[in-house]
Amino acid sequence: MRAYLLRDILETNINLIVDNIKIPNVDDEEILIKVEACGICHTDLDIIEGRLKPAKLPIVLGHQIVGEVVQCGRSVENFSIGDRVGVGWINKACGVCNFCKSGFENLCDNFIATGKDVNGGYAEYTKVHAQYAFFMPGTFESLVAAPLMCAGGVGYRSLKLAGIRNGQKLALTGFGASGHLVLQVAKYLYPDSEIFVFARSPEQRELAISLGATAAFDYNDNFGGKVNAIIDTTPVWSPIVHGLGILEKGGRLVINAIRKEDVDKGILQKINYETHLWLEKEIKSVANVTKIDIVEFLDIAAKIHIRPKIEIYVFEELNKALNELKSGKVKGAKVLKVA
């Protein structure tokens, strides 16, 4: 099968090479998936550029996968050949530790991430433990469904961790693949809440307004208000300082990023305890995603007919898409068309 392999850390020029590798064999509890589409995530850049270490090299990246089941292991009972399924960042967890038993398998010491610890979806076929594959609602085409598996699922977990109540104010800093899905879910769950978006790109601010944001701002604009919760999906630190400045007393800022880039060193020195953190303000990180997050999010997404804004790239254009993502050329979610 054709697959893009990351062989070495690439700090400057992103140029993954297509190779021919063996179609993976499945064990008794796994399914083999013919990949139809795979979302392109900023976490892939973190792996490519060395901020997030892969378990091995070479590796096939990609963790927002939708495709067709073409083979089932002997012990698999919940899927059949021909089923359309999705795979997200969670590829497997131990299932027996205290975190797994209490529904926090995202914190499992043996958490296995798709496209980082095992081969992912930038290939014609991939495999996954059947417990961590998800039936895809028939209302979603595969290209549209791919971003739901990470940008949607992890974004939904961020929204749950934000802990807001209907009528409270929410801000989103950064408005790429995850942010534009979180906005649509937040409008459904909290219909009386005002939702503000902060993004550097005029195109992203326009998209936010078109999707129902109360208002959209550049970070340099005078907001002049306070919000009860903030979800940050940017790869840098400066929006954190900005967000803490507009966070209401007792509010929570949720960072939805596995790694932050060190492009603005020293920015955290601008945090003033009295201004930014005192009066019970809180910063919380999002770590990975659980199975129930994806299940709940897909159910909501089907109910509200959520429609990701996608940019489609044919298989040969993966490097183009990754380099555009690196340069900040993003409007919605980027998706690789594999089959």
N, C-alpha and C positions, 0 to 999 in steps of 0.2 A: 504494500500500500504506500501511497505518497504521504509524507509527513514532514512538517517543519521541525528541525532539530536545533535546539540551543546547545552548542558544543562548548562555548566559552563565554564568560562574562563580557558584555559589550558595553563599554562606558561611553563611547562616542557614536560610532556609526552602527545603527541597528540594521542588520542584514542576516536574517535567519535563512538557512539553506534548506531547500527541499531535497529529501532523500527518499530512497525506497527501503522500507524496513518491513519486517514480518508482521502480519496481522496477529494481534495478541491472542494467546490461548486463554480460555476461561476455565476457572476451577468450578467446583460443585455449586458455590453460592454466588457466582458472578454471571453477568449477562454481557454479551458482545453487542455493541451498538454501531450501526452504520451512520456516521455523522452527517447530518444535513446542514447544520449551521452551528457556529460557535461565536459567541460574543467576545469582543476585544476589550480587555479591562486594563486600567492603569496598574493594577497589581502585576500584570505581565511585564510592564516596564520596570517595576521594582525588582523582579527576578532577573530580567535581562541585564540590568545595570548594576546588580550586585547588592542592592539594599536589603533584599530578602533572599536568603540563601536556599537554593534548591537542594533536595536531598541527594541528588546525583546529577551528573552530566555524562553524556548528553541526555536531554529530556525534551519531551513534547509539551509545550505550554498549552494554555486554553482551558478555561473552567466554567464556561457558560454554554453548555452543550445541549443540543436537541437533535434527536435522530431516531432511527428505527431499530428495534430489537431484531437481530438476525440469528442469535444463538443463545440458548439458556443452559446454565449448568444443571446437573442432575438434581440438585436439591432446590432449585428455584420453582416456587409455586405461584408467586404473585404476578409474574409476567409471562407473556407468550410471544412467539415469533410474530412480528408484524406490529406489535404495540409501539406507539410513539411515546418516547420518554425524554426527560430532561435530567441533566447532571449538573450539580453546582460545585462550589468550592469544597464542600464536605464530601470526601470520597469514602471515608470510613473512620470509625472511632472504636475504642476497645469494647465498649458496652458493659463493662463490669466495674469500673472505678466509681467512686462516689459522685464525680461530676456527671458521668454518663447516666447513672441511676437516678439522678435528680433532674435530668433534662438539660444539663449543661455540657453536652458532649463537645461543644465548641471549645471547652477548656480542658478537654482530655489531654493528658501528657502524650498519648499515642495518636492524637488527631492526625489524619492523613489528608492532605490537600490535593485536589485534582490539579494537574498541570504544574505542580511543584514537587510533591513527594512521589507521585506516580504520573505516568504519561496522560496527557489531556486530549483536548479536542481539535488542535490544529493538525488534524490527520483524518484520513478517510474512515478509520475505525478506531474505537476506543472501548475499554471495558470498565465495569464498575461492580462493586458488591451490590446485589439486588436490593438490599435494605436501604441503599442511598441513591436509588433511582426513583424518579417521580413521573407518574402519569401526566401527560400534558393535556390540558383542556382542549377539546376539539375546536373551540372558538379561535384559537391562535395558530396562525401559520408558523412554521418552524423558524423562519428568519425573524419574525416578530417576537416569538417566544424566547429566543436565546438570551436576551438581556434580563429576562425575568429571573434567571437562575442564579445570578449574583447581584447585579445592580439592583434588582428588585428585592430578592430575598434578604440580602444584608442591609439594604436600605430600610426594609420593613423592620428588621431587628433594631436598627438605629432609632426608628420612630417609637417603637415600644420602650426602648431604654430612655428616650427623652422624657417620658412620663407626664406629658401634658394632659390637661382636661379640656373638654369641649368649651370653646369660648376664650381659652388662653391663646397668647400670641406665639407663633413659631417663626423662626428664621432659618433659611437654608443658605449656607455659605458654600459657593461652588454650585454649578448647575449643569453637570454632565449627565452621564447615563443614569447614575443612581438618583441624583437630585430631582430629575424630571419625572421619575417614577414615584418617589416619595411624595412629591407635591400632589399628585393625583390621588394617592391613597389617603394622605392627610385631609384633603378636602372631603373625602367620603366619610372618614372616621370622626372628623371634628368639623362639622359643617358651619359652626358659628365662630370658628377661629380665623383670625387674620394670619395670612402666611406671606412673609416677606422674603425676597430672594436677593442675594448679593453675589454678583458675578462681574468679572472684568470685561467679558465679551458682550458687545451690544447685541449680537445675534442670540446669545444665551438669555439675555434679559428680555428680548422680544419673545422668545419661546416661552419663558416663564409667564409672561402676561397672557399669552395666547392659551396657556393651560390653566389659567385662573388664579395666578398669584395676585395678592392684594396690590402689591407694588414691587418693583425691581430696581435695585440701586447698584452703582459702582461702589467700591469700598471707600472712595474719596468723597462720595456724596454725603451731605448732612442728613442723617436719618432722623435725628431728633426725638427718638423714643426709646422704649425698652421692650424686650421680648422675654417670655417665660422660659423658652427653650430654644436651643440652636443645634442644628445638625450640620457638621462640617465635613465636606467630602473632597477637600482640596489636598494636594500633595505637599503643601508648604505650611510654614508656621505663622506668617503674618495675619491670616484670617482669624487665628485663634485669639491673638491680642485684640484685634478689632471686635470680635464677637464678645469677649469678656467685658468690653467697654459698654456694650448695649444690653447686656444680660441683666434681667431684673433680679432683685433680692430673692434668694432662695431658688434661683433658676439653675438649669443644668445645660452645659454644653457637651454634646456628644461628638466625639471624633471618629468618623467612619473612614479609617485608613489603617492599613497594616503598617506602613512605614511613611515617614515624612522626609522629604528631600532636604538636604542641608544647603539650600540655595540662599538662605537669608540668615546666616549665622549671626548671633547676637540679638536677634529680634526678641527672644524671650527675656532678655535683660530689661526690656521696656515694660514688662509686667510689674505693676505696682500693687502690692497686696491690698491696700485700702481701697483702691479704685476698682481693681479687677477681680478680687477673690473674697474680700470680706463680706459679711452679711450672708453667709451660708450659700454662696455661689459654689457650683460643683462642676468639675470636669470629669467626664467618663469616656472610656474608650470602648470601641466595639471590637471583639475578637471573633473572627470567623463567623460561622452561622450554624444553627442547629437544624435538624430535620424538620421539627415542628414549625420553625420560622418559614421555611419554603412551602410547606403544606398549607399553612394559614395564608401566606401571601398569594399563592396560586388560586386559592379559593376566592379571596377578595378580588384579585385581578380579573377572574372570570365573571364575578358578579357585576363589577362596574365597567366591564368591557374596556379595561385599560389598554391603551394603545401607545407603545413606545415609539418615539421618534427615532428612526433608524437610518443609518448610512450603510449601504451594502457594498461589500468588496468581494470580487471573485477570488478564488483560491490563490491565484498568482499575485494578488495585490496585498498580501498580509504585511509585508515590510512597509509599503506605502501607508497603510492604515496605522501601523505602530508609530511611524515617524510623525504622522499628522497628530496623533494623540500626544506624543512627546512635545510637540511645538504648541500645543493648546488649541489646535484646530478641531474643535468638538462642537457638535450640535446634536444633542441627544445621545444615542448609543451607536457604536460601530459594530458591525456584524460581518463575519466571514462566511461566505456561501461556499460550503464544502462539496455538497452533492447537489 
